[in-house]
Amino acid sequence: MKQLRFHLLGLAHLATNKTNSACAYTQKVVKLAKMLKSYGHTVYFYGVEGSKVNCDEMVQVSTEEVLLRTYGNYDKSREFFKHDPRDLAQQTFNRNAIEAILERKQEQDILLCPMGNYQQPIAQAVGLLTVEPGIGYTGVFAAHRVFESYAWMHYIYGLLNQDDGVWYDAVIPNYYDPADFIYQREKQDYLLYLGRIIWRKGVQVASDVAKATGNKLVVVGQGSLDNPRERLALGAEKHIEYHPAVGPEERSRLLGGAKAVLMPTFYLEPFGGVNVEAQLCGTPVITSDWGAFPETVLHGVTGFRCRTFEEFCWAVKNIYRIKPENCRVWAEKNYSLERVGRMYETYFQRLHHLFDQGWYQPNEERQELEWLNRYYPVMMP
């Protein structure tokens, strides 16, 4: 395989490190760099002061002082992350990243833009082959795109009124380090909701289901239980225990201890990574039945997908039918850094052929075509 050179952009509004585990985009950048380096590629990372990423050169293009001037000193564990493509932090990031990339770029380098059209000005200025490597948003711009799920790829195609597929698009799921999520076979007596506390994430449904089934519900995330703008008034509910967003270790402990994780999301989830994190901990998930969930939740094996309130309640009452071993095996075999890293390696090597013969590039050394294979657990009794 050819050794490639990547220019990987971080986020302008946050330092890119494992500590900011409430931000899925930040965690994807951290782990993408790790996967690329495991294949021996050269990675130049461009990020905010305080970033910690596995790379050949970490180029600081913004500072904590810029973030403070832009957003003020707010509690990121309780408030939603602040960002805007026109704000000082993003404009500073873009300007300095352009200058730094132009100093370092070579022919056949690849630019990775994980924040979509926020980073489009950088791509336009540096003139490199550009990839959006993990699309779970609507603001797409690049010619080469990796989507988090087939559901989201087709949704975006619909938004773009695009009836034909694109050969150099791909679907590669989100990815996780199994070592970050400790397997717990024995569960405690609570249900868990982990994520932004907003109406469209289904926190009200999670509360109603827990209450109807006589269960304690632990709610963890940014936001407020009492928020008129979100039509939420849950602060007085006695069955709810609230925690602000937590760090990686506590996140794993709470996911692993729950007897089920509730994700009754109303909108089309591009991926809904908490459900895979839960499964890595051996915890079944109970979700809605659209978006990415039909791709990530094996109904009756690693959890249940539901369409009515009665079905959610039944799923909670019958969650004992789901074996923790099946959850862990499914998630580890399909969403680990090792597994998904092979998918990205195949994708980037394919993309690099555009510098040669492109779509018609021969490969006499090919021994397999397993990059889209899925691996299923042997059903545990």
HUTA-V83303 format. One record per helix or strand. SS is the DSSP state (a for helix, b for strand). FROM is the first residue (numbers start at 0). TO is the last residue. If there is no record, write none. Layout:
ss->SS from->FROM to->TO
ss->SS from->FROM to->TO
This chain:
ss->b from->4 to->8
ss->a from->23 to->37
ss->b from->41 to->47
ss->b from->56 to->61
ss->a from->63 to->70
ss->a from->87 to->103
ss->b from->109 to->111
ss->a from->115 to->125
ss->b from->128 to->134
ss->b from->143 to->146
ss->a from->149 to->158
ss->b from->169 to->170
ss->b from->175 to->175
ss->a from->177 to->179
ss->b from->190 to->193
ss->a from->198 to->200
ss->a from->202 to->211
ss->b from->216 to->219
ss->b from->225 to->226
ss->a from->227 to->229
ss->b from->231 to->232
ss->b from->239 to->242
ss->a from->247 to->256
ss->b from->259 to->262
ss->a from->273 to->279
ss->b from->284 to->287
ss->a from->292 to->295
ss->b from->298 to->298
ss->b from->302 to->305
ss->a from->308 to->316
ss->a from->318 to->320
ss->a from->323 to->334
ss->b from->335 to->335
ss->a from->336 to->354
ss->a from->357 to->359
